[in-house]
Amino acid sequence: MSDKKQRNKEVPIAQELIDRYRNENRSKSTEDLQLSDFSRTHLPVFTDEEIKETQKVFYRMKPTGHLWIKRQNTSNKPNASKMDTHNEEEALLHEPKPTSSIYKVVSNNKSNMTTNLFKPNKPRSGDVLFSNQNGTTNTTSFTPLNLAGVTRPPSPIPSQTYTVNDLFTFSGTTNTNLFASTTIPSFALQAPYERGTKSANTAANQIVDDKKEVVHMIANYAIEPLEMLHLVDRWIQQLLGEFYQQRDSLKHRLSDKWQKEELSNIQYDNNNHVRDIYAAYKQLQTALDTTLSREAFEDLNNFLRNVDQITTDEMKEKFNSIASEYSKILRCLEYVDRKIKSGVIRSDNYINEIENNLSKLKQLNNKPSHTICILGLEKAGKSTFINALLGYELLPAASERCTQVRTVLKPPIQDDDQQLYATVKFYDEQEFRVFHDKMPKKTDETEDQLQARKTQVSELHDRLRTKFPEEQFRINNLNDITRERTTIHQKLHEYITGELYVNIIKEIAIYTDRLPGRNYELLDVPGFDSPIKEHRDAGLEAVKNADAFLFLTSGQNPSLTQPQIQLLNEIRQNHFEAMQRAFGIITKLDLCQTSDNFKEHYRNSYNELIDKGFQPEHIFVTCSRLQLLDRNCEEYRIIDSKIRNFGDGLNDGFERSKEALNRFIEFELPKTHLKQLIDIGRMRLVRPVSERIDQIHEKQLLPQNLADMSIDDYIKQQKIESWDRVYDEKIFKPAFAQANAWHGKIITKERALFAEKVKEHFHNSFLDRTHDFLKSTHPIEQIMLETYGYSKLQLNVHPTDNQERERLSFELEKVVDETSNVLAEYLYHHYVCGFEDILNAVCPHLKDLYRPKLTLEKCLNETHALILRVARPIIMATLRYSHLDLPVKHDAIKELIYIAPIVASNIAHNQKQGQSSLAEEIEKIAKELNRQNDLTTSIIQTLFK
């Protein structure tokens, strides 16, 4: 069939469209028609299938690019010339050649091979058959081109168009059976749906691949680290400039804090020195006029004379008040001595001694309980006297040595363990070894006997080891206290009197509510004539720490023995004030047979105690045994009748000693402490204070003009004069220098590290936020089926594909915006806020004053602009346009090359081995641009050589 006849077969369909077009567009003649007129813009009333059909007819009838459209002439002259405009009209439409080279259409006539979206394949059911110019039948199969290396799925197969002649032509012959049958084959009816489904699946797969590619491209190429480095460099430079411009303003605003000494990072050395010297000077001067004045001491003496009318709590409160003033004076003396730097050694020793004495007095005055130490030689009746104070026999009493172990009687524990009756504390291993090695030999004892005794002590120590370090005795049955107490006493008596326990047991504490007075503790220590030196030293230490001590001596001896005299001499030598706390108790005078004998022994004992420093009002003669007897017993009546005849207070001496002891603890002891404190002030503080005041004037430690102004005015004047220098040297210059050095370190020295961190931060944040974006699916077929339209007989994938891609483009750009904000916040907090942190480190008070004009919002906008400059063209070139719109897609790639040529070059060069579709297209389009000088630039030519 000739080319002319082929055209005549297809003219009716095209002619119908052209006639419809002329009715809609009467202003345009048929002769002026071009291919661009057969589009949705110019044919709004035509369907998509009609427009594509017209365009395909255009390609088949004139492969050279021109379309001759015949129109029926009224004369119907068969010999009319083709160029005769009277018989037939000819319209020449010009259509530019497609630029795409990805897909091709190949005709069986190789000379008429035309570039298009499809390539030929073997004929199959549903292919379009038409005749070429030589009269043979051509078969065009629209199977996508299988390009090696291309990872994305092929483009959707466009709907095929059949002409009227195609219905009667199959393989070049006319099929007359079609006229004999009115039923269309099922495969022909189902073919449009199958083609639509295949196109929908292909489009969905292409969207998935395009999403992966665009996410990969944005994550790796949307950020240019060097641009971000320049951006941060400009930010920090702006901050430095702002800080420098606010130099005078900050100095003025910080001056008030400087005057008030609120700049914690600044050392106020000179001012603090002057202020402290002045404060010490004024306090010492005030002390001389008040606390250490003659009038103050006279008032204190009057207070002591009226002690009988004052309670113990009032005396302790007065003591604490005076002690507090003395402590302040001592601190002032120490400070002045350090500044004067003269006589430091003497002053230090002198002041330290006063401080030690003052500290001891404070401890004694504030003791929660009072310790009364009972001491004397063996067989002086110490245990009997203690039992008499308690009212029952608690400690063992006998003529021989009774107390071998230190024993202390304490009031019951109020808030803790009410059932605890006694505790036994043992020496630790080291203390035991010392005492064991020093065990002395008795007078009539051989060396073997001594070793045997040591062995016994060691064996006993080993047996008691399981009870170390403390053994406790409790009364578990409160209904049978007497029996349990008796059992405990038997064991305690064994410990107290047992000679072998002397070097094993350190102390026995017994808790009882029978003690005289409030908060008493009675301490019974071994005899001072003990052969063990450690026992004698323990006795002296007990006297030193006791609030009062009772020295018991037997009146049966004509005079004090040498051990007794030595004991008293040691007490007086080591503790000069101890005799003020001493009570002399003369015992066993109830054993005298006659009154004269009693009086002689009493007089001798009394005089010897007076000679050793005992105060007369603290000496008593007692009969302790009488206090433990039942008043109705015969022994009590005999002793009571006997001592009444002796006179000199023997019958009531014990009660008077108890009253004197209670009065001493309650009144005399606090009075003694207060009197000692007053003596420290009068005798040891007045002169040093006067000397230090004179030395302050001599050494000129204070400015001379302080006589004309207050110390506050002087310091304020000094601060005003030094503020400019202090601000420049200690605040502004260090802060600016440190911030400037940090700027250079970030931008210059660590720029590679900066680039790596910024790129990694954006990359990871973007991938985290696109996880759901990549997982989403795209049911193109379902969307097409659910979309309402004129008809669903033919499924057109292109509108749905385009709409889905547009939606995804908006969604992805929103993710880019979010990631951009994350990166901007990272840069802002790390560098803008980091700049502020450096300034605050130098001067923390700048934090409240310096506020940069560079806000987070501005940083967000600038960062967003840089990122979107590249990310948006990548989205347009990769995801936005369908593969059915290749010319538009290629235009988007061109714009990516124009906008970000370096990014496009990097994509093309870095993705060659990864077979990226975008990289391949960039490479091809860039080469095409380089062949046309008017469409390219020198940088594009250089990058894509």
Summary of the structure (lengths in Angstrom):
residues: 945
radius of gyration: 59.1
end to end distance: 49.8
largest distance: 188.9
contacts: 2777
relative contact order: 0.10
helix: 62%
strand: 7%
